[in-house]
Amino acid sequence: MAYASEIYFSLTPLLAVLVSPAAAILILLSSQKPNLRETWTVLAAVGKFALVISMVAPVLAGQYPAITLFDIAPGISLALKADPLGVSFALSASLLWILTSFYSIGYMRTLKEHSQTRYFASFAICLSATMGIAFAANLLTFLIFYEVLTIATYPLVIHKESAAAISAGRKYLAFLLTSGVALLLAVALTQMNAGTLEFSPGGFLSPSLGQATLLGIFILFLVGVGAKSGLMPFHSWLPSAMVAPSPVSALLHAVAVVKAGVFGFARVVGYVFGPGLTADIGAATLVGVLAGATIIIASLLAMAQDNLKRRLAYSTIGHLSYIILGTVLLAPAAWLGGLFHITTHAAMKITLFFCAGAIYAKTGRENISEMDGIGKQMPLTMAAFIVGALGLAGVPPVGGFLSKWFLAEGAVVSGHPVLLGVLLLSGILNAGYFFPVVVRAYFRPSKHFVRFDEASPAMLIPLLLTAAFAVLLGIYPDGIFRFYSLTAAAAFSVVARGAP
């Protein structure tokens, strides 16, 4: 397989970033006209997706569109570049934003939520920051957009403005801004020691810097991106943030915030250190232990949650560590599985949060113990829930099976049977915390849910489409959007260039 690439000037990555701020301004100006405000939201989502998908073919052909906005100092610039890893992340985020936009309209109108203009404007800024993270050509650009995403998400976390929401917002900022300081230090030390911040497949740091220096820098990166990734012990902000509306929870878990964290892990391990150097300095073992423990502990904690969104939150914490685990194994299959799980998990988890939101909007129920028999009233919603749950448990033909298969193969090839055991045990635990929800929905009698009465079409159709997308990723992983090809190109180029 050839890894040669050619970089050419293009405005497309920049336009993909700027379309959302432009929409945010129009949304704010249309605050008194809800239909117009929501039209801007949908048009921006569709436009962003069109810009991203236009870059798929050239990137797969080794032609990387790029633009340098300005140079700050020699070797330090604010620049964007679309490569296979960035395009795969941007593609899933922009595609799911379209469906989330329609779902949000249905959710906000059904519940007659306040501050809807602020909500949609903040959502747009979040997606702009996500595109900036995806297309960042270097660590400085990544850092800037990474912090913008943290700030832009805060109004969404505290949207309800209740005491619990304000408390969750403080916790969110405390964790993510503090970890942002660690990330800033890591970036500064990298520049001082390497003289560059430009991402390069296989990494650019030299072993000659010494193990102590390299490990110190890596630990700062670990804290910096670990908080957004929900890696224990940096995870507790994530369940607390579930006080936010369900579309925000879907944003946090499937599209933007936590995915930006694991995407950051992939950039640091694959494009700054390289998998081989990560293993040589002992960082791979450290991260492997933390990720393995996070997977098992988060799965056990999920079982104890009665609130459906909190159960899904702990599930997310565990599944993010699948992706992290894949980045610290040297086998190409592990990288492929980890990177592909960014997309498959997004499709499955956004489906589950959409289902939780539809249930709440229609019935007011948030706790699993209150959902006996709900499958009789909302059979389509619960069918979509089953699809997402089966995929996260690793059951074919949903996409989660395929990404987990590659991760398991990578654990075997790289000689880590313990990690294979963690993956297998996690699948059983996944079934353990999802199966009771399904049993209650379909096999427990109920006096409340006795007739067919689904949520509004604006909510129901998006969740059915995301469930179908999750299945499509398992049956035809490349699909029409080339997700598999993009992740495979990223995975194999990183491992081929970064192996010892």
C-alpha positions as CSV (number, residue, x, y, z in Angstrom):
1,M,0.0,0.0,0.0
2,A,1.4,3.4,-0.9
3,Y,1.4,6.2,1.6
4,A,2.6,9.1,-0.6
5,S,0.5,12.2,-0.3
6,E,0.5,15.6,-1.9
7,I,-0.8,18.7,-0.1
8,Y,-2.5,21.4,-2.2
9,F,-4.0,24.8,-1.3
10,S,-7.8,24.7,-0.8
11,L,-10.4,26.8,1.0
12,T,-12.6,23.9,1.6
13,P,-11.3,22.9,5.1
14,L,-11.7,26.6,6.2
15,L,-15.2,26.8,4.7
16,A,-16.2,23.7,6.6
17,V,-15.1,25.4,9.8
18,L,-16.7,28.8,9.0
19,V,-20.1,27.7,7.8
20,S,-21.3,27.1,11.4
21,P,-20.3,30.5,12.9
22,A,-22.0,32.2,9.9
23,A,-25.1,30.2,10.7
24,A,-24.8,31.1,14.4
25,I,-24.9,34.8,13.5
26,L,-28.0,34.2,11.3
27,I,-29.6,32.1,14.1
28,L,-29.1,34.9,16.6
29,L,-30.6,37.5,14.2
30,S,-33.6,35.2,13.6
31,S,-34.4,34.8,17.3
32,Q,-38.0,36.1,16.8
33,K,-38.6,33.8,13.8
34,P,-38.3,30.2,14.9
35,N,-38.9,28.7,11.5
36,L,-36.2,30.8,9.9
37,R,-33.9,30.2,12.8
38,E,-34.2,26.4,12.4
39,T,-33.9,26.7,8.6
40,W,-30.5,28.3,9.1
41,T,-29.6,25.4,11.4
42,V,-30.5,22.7,8.9
43,L,-28.9,24.6,5.9
44,A,-25.7,24.9,7.8
45,A,-25.6,21.3,8.7
46,V,-26.3,20.2,5.1
47,G,-23.7,22.7,3.8
48,K,-21.1,21.5,6.2
49,F,-21.6,17.9,5.2
50,A,-21.4,18.7,1.5
51,L,-18.1,20.5,2.1
52,V,-16.7,17.6,4.0
53,I,-17.8,14.9,1.6
54,S,-16.3,16.8,-1.3
55,M,-12.9,16.1,0.3
56,V,-13.3,12.3,0.6
57,A,-12.3,11.3,-3.0
58,P,-9.2,13.5,-3.2
59,V,-8.0,12.5,0.3
60,L,-8.3,8.8,-0.5
61,A,-6.3,9.5,-3.7
62,G,-3.5,11.0,-1.6
63,Q,-4.4,14.7,-2.4
64,Y,-4.8,16.6,0.9
65,P,-6.5,20.0,0.8
66,A,-4.8,22.5,3.1
67,I,-4.6,26.1,4.0
68,T,-2.3,28.1,6.3
69,L,-4.1,31.0,7.8
70,F,-1.1,32.8,9.2
71,D,2.4,32.1,10.7
72,I,2.8,33.0,14.3
73,A,6.5,32.2,14.5
74,P,9.0,30.1,12.6
75,G,7.6,26.6,12.7
76,I,4.4,27.7,14.4
77,S,1.3,28.4,12.3
78,L,-2.5,28.3,12.4
79,A,-3.2,25.9,9.6
80,L,-5.8,23.4,8.5
81,K,-5.3,20.2,6.5
82,A,-7.7,17.4,5.5
83,D,-6.1,13.9,5.9
84,P,-7.9,10.5,6.2
85,L,-8.2,10.6,10.0
86,G,-9.6,14.1,10.0
87,V,-12.0,13.6,7.2
88,S,-13.4,10.4,8.7
89,F,-14.0,12.2,12.0
90,A,-15.5,15.3,10.3
91,L,-17.7,13.2,8.1
92,S,-19.4,11.3,10.9
93,A,-19.8,14.5,12.9
94,S,-21.3,16.5,10.0
95,L,-23.6,13.7,8.9
96,L,-25.0,13.2,12.4
97,W,-25.4,16.9,12.9
98,I,-28.0,16.9,10.1
99,L,-30.0,14.3,12.0
100,T,-29.4,16.0,15.3
101,S,-30.7,19.3,14.0
102,F,-34.0,17.8,13.0
103,Y,-34.2,15.9,16.2
104,S,-33.4,19.0,18.2
105,I,-36.2,20.9,16.5
106,G,-38.7,18.2,17.5
107,Y,-37.3,17.9,21.0
108,M,-37.2,21.6,21.8
109,R,-40.7,22.2,20.4
110,T,-42.3,19.3,22.1
111,L,-41.0,20.3,25.5
112,K,-41.4,24.0,24.8
113,E,-37.8,24.6,26.0
114,H,-36.6,28.1,26.8
115,S,-33.6,29.9,25.2
116,Q,-33.9,27.9,22.0
117,T,-31.9,30.6,20.0
118,R,-29.0,30.3,22.4
119,Y,-29.3,26.5,22.1
120,F,-29.1,26.4,18.3
121,A,-26.4,29.0,18.1
122,S,-24.2,27.2,20.7
123,F,-24.7,23.9,18.8
124,A,-23.5,25.6,15.6
125,I,-20.3,26.9,17.3
126,C,-19.6,23.5,18.8
127,L,-19.7,21.9,15.3
128,S,-17.4,24.6,14.0
129,A,-14.9,23.8,16.7
130,T,-15.3,20.1,16.0
131,M,-14.4,20.7,12.3
132,G,-11.4,22.8,13.4
133,I,-10.2,19.9,15.6
134,A,-10.7,17.4,12.7
135,F,-8.7,19.5,10.2
136,A,-6.1,20.9,12.5
137,A,-2.7,20.5,10.7
138,N,-0.7,20.9,13.9
139,L,-0.9,20.9,17.7
140,L,-1.4,24.6,18.1
141,T,-4.4,24.7,15.8
142,F,-5.8,21.6,17.5
143,L,-5.3,23.2,21.0
144,I,-7.2,26.4,20.0
145,F,-10.2,24.6,18.6
146,Y,-10.1,22.1,21.4
147,E,-10.6,24.8,24.0
148,V,-13.2,26.6,21.9
149,L,-15.2,23.4,22.0
150,T,-15.0,23.3,25.8
151,I,-16.3,26.9,26.1
152,A,-19.0,26.6,23.4
153,T,-20.5,23.5,25.0
154,Y,-20.9,25.1,28.4
155,P,-24.2,26.9,27.6
156,L,-25.6,23.6,26.4
157,V,-24.6,21.8,29.6
158,I,-26.3,24.4,31.8
159,H,-29.3,24.9,29.4
160,K,-31.9,24.0,32.0
161,E,-30.4,26.6,34.4
162,S,-31.4,24.5,37.4
163,A,-29.2,24.1,40.4
164,A,-28.2,20.7,39.2
165,A,-27.4,22.1,35.7
166,I,-25.3,25.0,37.1
167,S,-23.4,22.5,39.3
168,A,-22.8,20.2,36.4
169,G,-21.5,23.1,34.3
170,R,-19.0,24.1,37.0
171,K,-17.8,20.6,37.2
172,Y,-17.5,20.4,33.4
173,L,-15.4,23.5,33.2
174,A,-13.3,22.6,36.2
175,F,-12.3,19.3,34.7
176,L,-11.9,20.4,31.1
177,L,-10.2,23.8,31.6
178,T,-7.8,22.3,34.1
179,S,-6.9,19.5,31.7
180,G,-6.6,22.2,29.0
181,V,-3.7,23.7,31.0
182,A,-1.9,20.3,30.9
183,L,-2.5,20.2,27.2
184,L,-1.1,23.7,26.7
185,L,2.1,22.7,28.7
186,A,2.4,19.5,26.6
187,V,2.2,21.5,23.3
188,A,4.8,24.1,24.6
189,L,7.2,21.4,25.7
190,T,6.8,19.6,22.4
191,Q,7.7,22.8,20.5
192,M,10.7,23.4,22.7
193,N,12.1,19.9,22.3
194,A,11.1,19.1,18.7
195,G,11.1,22.5,17.0
196,T,7.8,21.7,15.2
197,L,4.2,21.0,16.0
198,E,3.1,19.6,12.6
199,F,1.2,16.3,12.7
200,S,3.0,13.5,10.8
201,P,1.8,9.9,10.4
202,G,4.1,7.8,12.6
203,G,5.0,10.7,14.8
204,F,7.8,13.3,14.8
205,L,9.3,13.2,18.3
206,S,12.8,11.7,18.4
207,P,13.9,9.0,20.9
208,S,17.0,11.0,21.4
209,L,15.1,13.3,23.7
210,G,15.3,10.6,26.4
211,Q,12.7,8.5,28.0
212,A,12.1,10.7,31.0
213,T,11.4,13.8,28.9
214,L,9.2,11.9,26.5
215,L,7.2,10.2,29.2
216,G,6.7,13.5,31.0
217,I,5.3,15.1,27.9
218,F,3.1,12.1,27.2
219,I,1.6,12.2,30.7
220,L,0.7,15.9,30.2
221,F,-1.0,14.9,26.9
222,L,-2.7,12.0,28.7
223,V,-4.2,14.5,31.2
224,G,-5.0,17.0,28.5
225,V,-7.0,14.7,26.2
226,G,-7.9,12.1,28.9
227,A,-10.5,14.4,30.6
228,K,-12.6,14.8,27.4
229,S,-12.1,11.1,26.7
230,G,-13.7,10.1,30.0
231,L,-10.6,8.1,30.9
232,M,-10.7,7.3,34.6
233,P,-10.0,9.0,36.9
234,F,-10.9,12.1,34.8
235,H,-14.4,10.9,34.0
236,S,-16.8,12.1,36.7
237,W,-17.9,15.3,34.8
238,L,-19.5,13.2,32.1
239,P,-22.4,11.5,34.1
240,S,-23.0,14.8,35.8
241,A,-23.5,16.5,32.4
242,M,-26.4,14.3,31.7
243,V,-28.7,16.9,33.3
244,A,-28.5,18.6,29.9
245,P,-31.2,18.0,27.3
246,S,-31.0,14.7,25.4
247,P,-29.8,16.3,22.1
248,V,-26.9,17.8,24.1
249,S,-26.1,14.5,25.6
250,A,-26.0,13.0,22.1
251,L,-23.7,15.8,21.1
252,L,-21.4,15.2,24.1
253,H,-21.2,11.4,23.5
254,A,-21.5,10.8,19.8
255,V,-20.5,13.8,17.8
256,A,-18.2,16.3,19.5
257,V,-16.8,16.6,23.0
258,V,-15.8,13.1,24.0
259,K,-15.0,12.1,20.5
260,A,-12.7,15.1,20.3
261,G,-10.9,13.6,23.2
262,V,-10.3,10.2,21.7
263,F,-9.5,11.8,18.3
264,G,-6.9,13.8,20.2
265,F,-5.5,10.5,21.6
266,A,-5.2,9.2,18.1
267,R,-3.4,12.4,17.0
268,V,-1.0,12.3,19.9
269,V,-0.1,8.7,19.7
270,G,-0.2,8.3,15.9
271,Y,1.0,11.7,14.7
272,V,3.2,13.1,17.5
273,F,4.8,10.2,19.3
274,G,4.2,7.3,16.9
275,P,3.0,3.8,18.2
276,G,6.5,2.5,18.4
277,L,7.9,5.3,20.5
278,T,4.8,5.2,22.7
279,A,5.6,1.6,23.4
280,D,9.3,2.1,23.9
281,I,8.9,4.8,26.6
282,G,6.4,2.7,28.6
283,A,3.4,4.9,27.8
284,A,1.5,2.2,25.9
285,T,1.5,0.0,29.0
286,L,0.3,2.9,31.2
287,V,-2.5,3.8,28.9
288,G,-3.4,0.1,28.4
289,V,-3.9,-0.4,32.1
290,L,-5.9,2.8,32.5
291,A,-8.1,2.0,29.5
292,G,-8.7,-1.6,30.5
293,A,-9.6,-0.6,34.0
294,T,-11.9,2.1,32.7
295,I,-13.7,-0.4,30.4
296,I,-14.5,-2.8,33.2
297,I,-15.2,-0.4,36.0
298,A,-17.4,1.9,33.8
299,S,-19.4,-1.2,32.7
300,L,-20.0,-2.3,36.3
301,L,-21.0,1.2,37.3
302,A,-23.5,1.4,34.4
303,M,-25.4,-1.6,35.8
304,A,-26.1,0.3,39.0
305,Q,-27.7,3.3,37.3
306,D,-31.5,3.6,37.2
307,N,-31.5,6.8,35.3
308,L,-31.3,5.8,31.6
309,K,-29.1,8.7,30.5
310,R,-26.6,8.1,33.3
311,R,-26.4,4.4,32.4
312,L,-25.7,5.4,28.8
313,A,-23.1,7.9,30.1
314,Y,-21.1,5.2,31.9
315,S,-21.4,3.0,28.8
316,T,-19.8,5.8,26.8
317,I,-17.0,6.1,29.3
318,G,-16.2,2.4,28.7
319,H,-16.5,2.5,25.0
320,L,-14.3,5.5,24.6
321,S,-11.5,3.5,26.2
322,Y,-11.9,0.9,23.4
323,I,-10.7,3.6,21.0
324,I,-7.9,4.6,23.3
325,L,-6.9,1.0,23.7
326,G,-6.6,0.6,19.9
327,T,-4.2,3.5,19.6
328,V,-1.6,2.1,22.0
329,L,-1.4,-1.3,20.3
330,L,1.1,-1.7,17.4
331,A,-1.1,-4.0,15.3
332,P,-2.7,-2.3,12.2
333,A,-6.0,-4.2,13.0
334,A,-6.1,-2.6,16.5
335,W,-5.7,0.9,15.0
336,L,-8.3,0.1,12.4
337,G,-10.8,-1.2,15.0
338,G,-10.1,1.8,17.3
339,L,-10.5,4.4,14.6
340,F,-13.6,2.7,13.1
341,H,-15.2,2.6,16.6
342,I,-15.2,6.4,16.6
343,T,-17.8,6.2,13.8
344,T,-19.7,3.0,14.8
345,H,-20.0,4.1,18.4
346,A,-21.2,7.5,17.3
347,A,-24.0,5.9,15.3
348,M,-25.0,3.5,18.0
349,K,-24.8,5.9,21.0
350,I,-26.6,8.8,19.3
351,T,-29.4,6.3,18.6
352,L,-29.6,5.4,22.2
353,F,-29.7,9.0,23.4
354,F,-32.2,9.9,20.8
355,C,-34.4,7.1,22.1
356,A,-33.9,8.2,25.7
357,G,-34.9,11.8,24.7
358,A,-38.0,10.5,22.7
359,I,-39.1,8.6,25.8
360,Y,-38.7,11.6,28.0
361,A,-40.4,14.0,25.6
362,K,-43.4,11.7,25.2
363,T,-43.8,10.2,28.6
364,G,-41.7,12.2,31.0
365,R,-40.0,9.1,32.2
366,E,-36.2,9.1,32.8
367,N,-35.7,6.1,35.1
368,I,-35.5,2.5,33.8
369,S,-37.6,1.3,36.7
370,E,-40.5,3.4,35.3
371,M,-40.4,2.0,31.8
372,D,-42.1,-1.3,32.3
373,G,-44.1,-2.1,29.1
374,I,-43.0,1.0,27.2
375,G,-42.3,-1.2,24.2
376,K,-46.1,-1.5,23.6
377,Q,-46.5,2.3,23.3
378,M,-43.2,3.1,21.5
379,P,-42.3,-0.1,19.6
380,L,-40.3,1.7,16.9
381,T,-38.3,3.7,19.4
382,M,-37.5,0.6,21.4
383,A,-36.6,-1.3,18.3
384,A,-34.0,1.3,17.5
385,F,-32.8,1.1,21.1
386,I,-32.3,-2.6,20.7
387,V,-30.2,-2.0,17.5
388,G,-27.9,0.4,19.4
389,A,-27.7,-1.9,22.4
390,L,-26.8,-5.0,20.3
391,G,-24.2,-3.0,18.5
392,L,-22.5,-1.8,21.6
393,A,-22.5,-5.4,23.0
394,G,-20.7,-6.4,19.8
395,V,-23.5,-8.5,18.2
396,P,-23.6,-8.7,14.3
397,P,-24.7,-7.3,12.0
398,V,-24.5,-3.9,13.7
399,G,-21.3,-1.9,13.1
400,G,-20.0,-2.3,16.7
401,F,-19.3,-6.0,16.0
402,L,-16.9,-5.1,13.2
403,S,-14.9,-2.5,15.1
404,K,-14.7,-4.8,18.2
405,W,-13.6,-7.7,15.9
406,F,-10.7,-5.6,14.6
407,L,-9.8,-4.5,18.2
408,A,-9.8,-8.2,19.3
409,E,-7.7,-9.2,16.4
410,G,-5.2,-6.4,17.2
411,A,-5.0,-7.6,20.8
412,V,-4.2,-11.1,19.6
413,V,-1.7,-10.1,17.0
414,S,0.2,-7.7,19.3
415,G,0.4,-10.4,22.0
416,H,-2.0,-9.0,24.7
417,P,-4.4,-11.8,25.7
418,V,-5.3,-9.9,28.9
419,L,-6.7,-7.1,26.8
420,L,-8.6,-9.6,24.6
421,G,-10.1,-10.9,27.8
422,V,-11.1,-7.3,28.8
423,L,-12.9,-6.8,25.4
424,L,-14.7,-10.1,25.7
425,L,-15.8,-9.5,29.3
426,S,-16.9,-6.0,28.4
427,G,-19.2,-7.4,25.7
428,I,-20.9,-9.5,28.3
429,L,-21.2,-6.6,30.7
430,N,-22.7,-4.5,27.9
431,A,-25.4,-7.1,27.5
432,G,-25.8,-7.1,31.3
433,Y,-26.7,-3.4,31.5
434,F,-28.7,-3.2,28.3
435,F,-30.7,-6.4,28.5
436,P,-32.8,-5.4,31.6
437,V,-34.0,-2.3,29.7
438,V,-35.2,-4.4,26.9
439,V,-36.9,-6.9,29.2
440,R,-38.7,-4.2,31.1
441,A,-39.8,-2.6,27.8
442,Y,-41.3,-5.7,26.2
443,F,-41.9,-8.3,28.9
444,R,-43.1,-6.4,32.0
445,P,-46.9,-5.6,32.2
446,S,-47.9,-2.0,32.4
447,K,-51.0,0.0,33.1
448,H,-49.5,3.2,31.6
449,F,-48.2,2.1,28.2
450,V,-51.1,0.4,26.5
451,R,-51.5,2.0,23.1
452,F,-49.2,3.0,20.2
453,D,-48.1,6.6,20.7
454,E,-44.6,7.4,19.5
455,A,-42.8,10.8,19.7
456,S,-43.2,13.3,17.0
457,P,-41.9,12.4,13.5
458,A,-39.1,15.1,13.9
459,M,-37.7,12.9,16.7
460,L,-38.7,9.5,15.5
461,I,-37.4,9.6,12.0
462,P,-33.8,10.7,13.0
463,L,-33.5,7.9,15.5
464,L,-34.7,5.3,13.0
465,L,-32.2,6.7,10.5
466,T,-29.3,6.6,13.0
467,A,-30.2,3.0,13.9
468,A,-30.2,2.1,10.2
469,F,-26.8,3.8,9.8
470,A,-25.4,1.7,12.6
471,V,-26.6,-1.5,10.8
472,L,-25.2,-0.3,7.5
473,L,-21.8,0.2,9.0
474,G,-21.9,-3.5,10.0
475,I,-23.2,-4.8,6.7
476,Y,-21.4,-2.5,4.3
477,P,-18.8,-0.6,6.3
478,D,-17.5,1.5,3.4
479,G,-21.0,2.5,2.4
480,I,-21.4,5.5,0.1
481,F,-19.4,7.7,2.4
482,R,-16.1,5.6,2.5
483,F,-15.8,5.5,6.3
484,Y,-13.9,2.2,6.3
485,S,-11.5,3.3,3.6
486,L,-10.7,6.5,5.4
487,T,-10.1,4.8,8.7
488,A,-8.1,2.1,7.1
489,A,-5.9,4.6,5.2
490,A,-5.2,6.4,8.5
491,A,-4.6,3.3,10.5
492,F,-2.2,1.6,8.1
493,S,-0.2,4.8,7.4
494,V,0.3,5.5,11.1
495,V,1.4,1.9,12.0
496,A,3.6,1.4,8.9
497,R,5.5,4.6,9.6
498,G,5.5,4.5,13.4
499,A,6.4,0.9,14.1
500,P,9.7,0.2,15.8
